[in-house]
């Protein structure tokens, strides 16, 4: 049904109990990510230091050759210290289970998640598969083995 030229993302609601919650939508014309919302019956308390998987009531079909990245919302991070633990999370094109968002709270206070709250954003990205070739020799580079802050702070 899908091809690399097709950027259609098909979304299926799991339960009609959450039909009042909008599907993912771009907040502005220039937004790269579409906001996805929490599908919860009752408020969820995300205590400081806690990690919870938040349901969205959505199953997604992504075109082959693409992934959906689940990214944090900057406002939640800046105002409350709430983010996505495996950021960015990846939804593969062959995954058909419910999309859930792994939120963490590094803020100073408990964070309340309510029905329909915007909890993350979805960004569609094309990807390429790599050819993995084992070798005994790698080409040298000017950087060499320097990493993990080796160039300093400023």
DALIN-V62260 format. One record per pair of residues at least 4 apart in sequence whose C-alpha atoms are under 7 Angstrom apart, sorted by the first residue. I is the first residue (numbers start at 0). J is the second residue. D is the distance in whole Angstrom. If there is no record, write none. Layout:
I_J_D + I_J_D
This chain:
1_5_6 + 1_62_5 + 1_63_6 + 2_62_6 + 2_63_6 + 3_62_7 + 3_63_6 + 3_64_6 + 5_62_7 + 6_62_6 + 7_62_7 + 8_59_7 + 8_60_6 + 8_61_5 + 8_62_7 + 9_59_6 + 9_60_5 + 9_61_7 + 10_57_6 + 10_58_6 + 10_59_5 + 10_60_6 + 11_57_6 + 11_58_5 + 11_59_6 + 12_56_6 + 12_57_5 + 12_58_6 + 13_56_5 + 13_57_6 + 13_58_7 + 14_56_7 + 17_38_6 + 20_115_5 + 22_35_7 + 23_33_5 + 23_34_5 + 23_35_5 + 24_33_5 + 24_34_5 + 25_30_6 + 25_32_6 + 25_33_4 + 25_34_6 + 26_30_6 + 26_33_7 + 31_122_6 + 32_120_5 + 32_121_5 + 32_122_5 + 33_120_5 + 33_121_5 + 33_122_7 + 34_117_6 + 34_119_6 + 34_120_4 + 34_121_6 + 35_117_6 + 35_118_6 + 35_119_5 + 35_120_6 + 35_121_7 + 36_55_6 + 36_115_5 + 36_116_5 + 36_117_4 + 36_118_5 + 37_53_6 + 37_54_6 + 37_55_5 + 37_114_6 + 37_115_5 + 37_116_5 + 37_117_6 + 37_118_6 + 38_54_6 + 38_55_5 + 38_56_6 + 38_114_6 + 38_115_6 + 39_54_7 + 39_113_7 + 39_114_5 + 40_114_6 + 41_113_7 + 41_114_7 + 42_111_6 + 42_112_6 + 42_113_5 + 42_114_7 + 43_111_6 + 43_112_5 + 43_113_7 + 44_109_7 + 44_110_6 + 44_111_5 + 44_112_6 + 45_49_6 + 45_104_6 + 45_109_6 + 45_110_5 + 45_111_6 + 46_104_7 + 46_109_4 + 46_110_6 + 47_104_5 + 47_105_6 + 47_106_6 + 47_107_6 + 47_108_6 + 47_109_5 + 48_103_7 + 48_104_5 + 48_105_5 + 49_103_6 + 49_104_6 + 50_101_7 + 50_102_6 + 50_103_4 + 50_104_7 + 51_101_6 + 51_102_6 + 51_103_7 + 52_99_6 + 52_100_5 + 52_101_4 + 52_102_6 + 53_99_5 + 53_100_5 + 53_101_6 + 54_98_7 + 54_99_5 + 54_100_7 + 55_98_6 + 55_99_6 + 56_97_6 + 57_97_5 + 57_98_6 + 58_95_6 + 58_96_6 + 58_97_5 + 58_98_6 + 59_95_6 + 60_92_6 + 60_95_7 + 61_65_7 + 61_66_7 + 61_92_5 + 62_92_6 + 63_92_6 + 64_125_6 + 64_126_6 + 65_92_6 + 65_123_7 + 65_124_5 + 65_125_4 + 65_126_6 + 66_89_6 + 66_90_6 + 66_91_5 + 66_92_6 + 66_123_6 + 66_124_5 + 66_125_6 + 67_89_6 + 67_90_5 + 67_91_7 + 67_121_6 + 67_122_5 + 67_123_5 + 67_124_6 + 68_87_6 + 68_88_5 + 68_89_5 + 68_90_6 + 68_121_6 + 68_122_5 + 68_123_6 + 69_86_7 + 69_87_5 + 69_88_5 + 69_89_6 + 69_119_7 + 69_120_6 + 69_121_5 + 69_122_7 + 70_83_7 + 70_86_6 + 70_87_5 + 70_88_7 + 70_119_6 + 70_120_5 + 70_121_6 + 71_82_5 + 71_83_5 + 71_86_7 + 71_119_5 + 71_120_6 + 72_76_7 + 72_118_7 + 72_119_5 + 72_120_6 + 73_77_6 + 74_78_6 + 75_79_5 + 75_80_6 + 75_81_5 + 75_82_7 + 76_80_4 + 76_81_5 + 76_82_6 + 79_106_5 + 80_104_6 + 80_105_5 + 80_106_4 + 81_102_7 + 81_103_6 + 81_104_5 + 81_105_6 + 81_106_6 + 82_102_6 + 82_103_6 + 82_104_7 + 83_101_6 + 83_102_5 + 83_103_6 + 84_101_6 + 84_102_6 + 84_103_6 + 90_94_7 + 112_116_6 + 139_143_7 + 145_149_6
